[in-house]
Amino acid sequence: MPRAVKFSRYGGPEVLEIAQVPRPVPGPGEVLVRVAVAPVNPGEAGIRQGVFADMWPAAFPEGQGNDFAGWVADLGTGVADFSVGDEVIGYLPRAAQADYVVSPARLLTLKPSDISFETAAPLSAVGVTAWAAVNAVGVGATDTVVVSAAAGGVGSLAAQLARLRGATVIGTAGPDNADFLRSLDVIPVQHGPGLTDRLRAAAPGGIDAFIDTFGQGNVDAAIALGVAPHRINTIADGRAVARYGVRHEAQEDAFSPQVVAELASLVAKGLLVVPISRIYPLEQVQDAYRHVQQRHTRGKIVLSLVAEEERAALAQQLRAEAPAGAPDIL
Ligand SMILES: NC(=O)c1ccc[n+]([C@@H]2O[C@H](COP(=O)([O-])OP(=O)(O)OC[C@H]3O[C@@H](n4cnc5c(N)ncnc54)[C@H](OP(=O)(O)O)[C@@H]3O)[C@@H](O)[C@H]2O)c1
């Protein structure tokens, strides 16, 4: 039977289990996707731990994962834009870590064939979030921009998108990631105590915009450095939003298949890199979350649901089993 990551009580990674679930059936306007890769994100750990239970309670047994990439496996009625076997990128909150997901067709993006599933899957989550943050602060070619946690999932993409706009980008990271940031043409500055002084020294001409992807005092540092609140965006510090009126644009503010397609196109052209620090098989989902919760990921950690060597045969099998003829148009 198809597998899906589920949890039936709030807690640490140990509450995650691989459940056997029925294969879902797509309804009108929906697409069944066989998932190849589903990333893990630190925010999902907060939901599973019950941190947000008042705002967004779980419906046990709750699913897990948001972003995914895979193949179209079946079409509901009225879907004309996709065919069985197409490679797609999608976003389904609390559901993506499963062999099969059903998505509205209008939320899917065709994956360029020349980028990997590992690279493609995070684009609908951290990619779109980075896109939102860079737009929120209006990064331009003459700007000096700071990105906090610039080696992380959102940060590494936000830093590159800001560079693509021509900005000078300073990224905060630990010493182990300094060379990695230099490889992205980003100026590394170590995070931690004394950050404000180090940023001031790294940007003698001043800092125009600040993209915070980590919280924990980064917005305070930006304000202390004289960055205007409307040119600061945080995705990790609600207190700073209330206190300073800084911006807080995130995935939900920018998501559309068009934005995902634009990000995928940048990857396909070699202009944007999605660093993948580790691939775990689905069975090791608990270990994958233990790893991501350490908060020292370079780029992304992802779950593989179909082993690399099995992917070509699976795609061929899906196409061979597809019903012949045009899709049923509503
Ligand atoms: N609302 C949304 O749409 C949305 C979407 C995605 C993410 N988020 C949120 O955005 C945040 C970032 O997510 P993410 O996936 O990018 O995180 P992540 O990949 O787990 O971030 C890891 C990075 O954080 C750095 N880091 C560790 N300690 C730090 C510190 N004290 N100061 C600055 N950086 C430090 C690490 O660098 P070193 O290893 O070099 O220390 C590492 O590269 C999370 O809070 C997440 O929940 C929100």
The ligand as an SDF file (V2000), in Angstrom:
LIG
                    3D

 48 52  0  0  0  0  0  0  0  0999 V2000
    6.3020   31.4040    6.5860 N   0  0  0  0  0  0  0  0  0  0  0  0
    6.9160   30.8560    5.5760 C   0  0  0  0  0  0  0  0  0  0  0  0
    6.4540   30.9300    4.4340 O   0  0  0  0  0  0  0  0  0  0  0  0
    8.2280   30.1690    5.8070 C   0  0  0  0  0  0  0  0  0  0  0  0
    8.7360   29.3410    4.7990 C   0  0  0  0  0  0  0  0  0  0  0  0
    9.9690   28.7360    5.0000 C   0  0  0  0  0  0  0  0  0  0  0  0
   10.6470   28.9410    6.2070 C   0  0  0  0  0  0  0  0  0  0  0  0
   10.0850   29.7120    7.1730 N   0  0  0  0  0  0  0  0  0  0  0  0
   10.8030   29.9610    8.4320 C   0  0  0  0  0  0  0  0  0  0  0  0
   12.0000   30.6020    8.0800 O   0  0  0  0  0  0  0  0  0  0  0  0
   13.0550   30.2130    8.9360 C   0  0  0  0  0  0  0  0  0  0  0  0
   14.2240   29.7040    8.0970 C   0  0  0  0  0  0  0  0  0  0  0  0
   13.8920   28.4640    7.5210 O   0  0  0  0  0  0  0  0  0  0  0  0
   15.0220   27.6540    6.7650 P   0  0  0  0  0  0  0  0  0  0  0  0
   14.3980   26.4170    6.2530 O   0  0  0  0  0  0  0  0  0  0  0  0
   15.7520   28.5420    5.8490 O   0  0  0  0  0  0  0  0  0  0  0  0
   15.9970   27.3080    8.0090 O   0  0  0  0  0  0  0  0  0  0  0  0
   17.2550   26.3670    8.0340 P   0  0  0  0  0  0  0  0  0  0  0  0
   17.6130   25.9230    6.6550 O   0  0  0  0  0  0  0  0  0  0  0  0
   17.0520   25.3070    9.0530 O   0  0  0  0  0  0  0  0  0  0  0  0
   18.4030   27.3450    8.5780 O   0  0  0  0  0  0  0  0  0  0  0  0
   19.6230   26.7760    8.8140 C   0  0  0  0  0  0  0  0  0  0  0  0
   20.6910   27.8480    8.8060 C   0  0  0  0  0  0  0  0  0  0  0  0
   20.5960   28.6650    9.9700 O   0  0  0  0  0  0  0  0  0  0  0  0
   21.8980   29.1160   10.2910 C   0  0  0  0  0  0  0  0  0  0  0  0
   21.9970   29.4830   11.7030 N   0  0  0  0  0  0  0  0  0  0  0  0
   22.1260   28.6510   12.7620 C   0  0  0  0  0  0  0  0  0  0  0  0
   22.1970   29.3640   13.9060 N   0  0  0  0  0  0  0  0  0  0  0  0
   22.1190   30.6800   13.5510 C   0  0  0  0  0  0  0  0  0  0  0  0
   22.1230   31.8950   14.2740 C   0  0  0  0  0  0  0  0  0  0  0  0
   22.2400   31.9120   15.6020 N   0  0  0  0  0  0  0  0  0  0  0  0
   22.0130   33.0540   13.5880 N   0  0  0  0  0  0  0  0  0  0  0  0
   21.8810   33.0580   12.2520 C   0  0  0  0  0  0  0  0  0  0  0  0
   21.8710   31.9210   11.5120 N   0  0  0  0  0  0  0  0  0  0  0  0
   21.9980   30.7500   12.1560 C   0  0  0  0  0  0  0  0  0  0  0  0
   22.7760   27.9590    9.9450 C   0  0  0  0  0  0  0  0  0  0  0  0
   24.0610   28.4450    9.5790 O   0  0  0  0  0  0  0  0  0  0  0  0
   25.3660   27.8320   10.2790 P   0  0  0  0  0  0  0  0  0  0  0  0
   25.2310   26.3390   10.2050 O   0  0  0  0  0  0  0  0  0  0  0  0
   26.4880   28.3590    9.4570 O   0  0  0  0  0  0  0  0  0  0  0  0
   25.3480   28.3150   11.7160 O   0  0  0  0  0  0  0  0  0  0  0  0
   22.0670   27.2400    8.8010 C   0  0  0  0  0  0  0  0  0  0  0  0
   22.6770   27.4210    7.5510 O   0  0  0  0  0  0  0  0  0  0  0  0
   12.4470   29.1880    9.8870 C   0  0  0  0  0  0  0  0  0  0  0  0
   12.0680   29.8550   11.0580 O   0  0  0  0  0  0  0  0  0  0  0  0
   11.2460   28.6900    9.1460 C   0  0  0  0  0  0  0  0  0  0  0  0
   10.2540   28.1790    9.9960 O   0  0  0  0  0  0  0  0  0  0  0  0
    8.9120   30.3490    6.9960 C   0  0  0  0  0  0  0  0  0  0  0  0
  1  2  1  0
  2  3  2  0
  2  4  1  0
  4  5  1  0
  4 48  2  0
  5  6  2  0
  6  7  1  0
  7  8  2  0
  8  9  1  0
  8 48  1  0
  9 10  1  0
  9 46  1  0
 10 11  1  0
 11 12  1  0
 11 44  1  0
 12 13  1  0
 13 14  1  0
 14 15  2  0
 14 16  1  0
 14 17  1  0
 17 18  1  0
 18 19  2  0
 18 20  1  0
 18 21  1  0
 21 22  1  0
 22 23  1  0
 23 24  1  0
 23 42  1  0
 24 25  1  0
 25 26  1  0
 25 36  1  0
 26 27  1  0
 26 35  1  0
 27 28  2  0
 28 29  1  0
 29 30  1  0
 29 35  2  0
 30 31  1  0
 30 32  2  0
 32 33  1  0
 33 34  2  0
 34 35  1  0
 36 37  1  0
 36 42  1  0
 37 38  1  0
 38 39  2  0
 38 40  1  0
 38 41  1  0
 42 43  1  0
 44 45  1  0
 44 46  1  0
 46 47  1  0
M  CHG  2   8   1  16  -1
M  END
$$$$
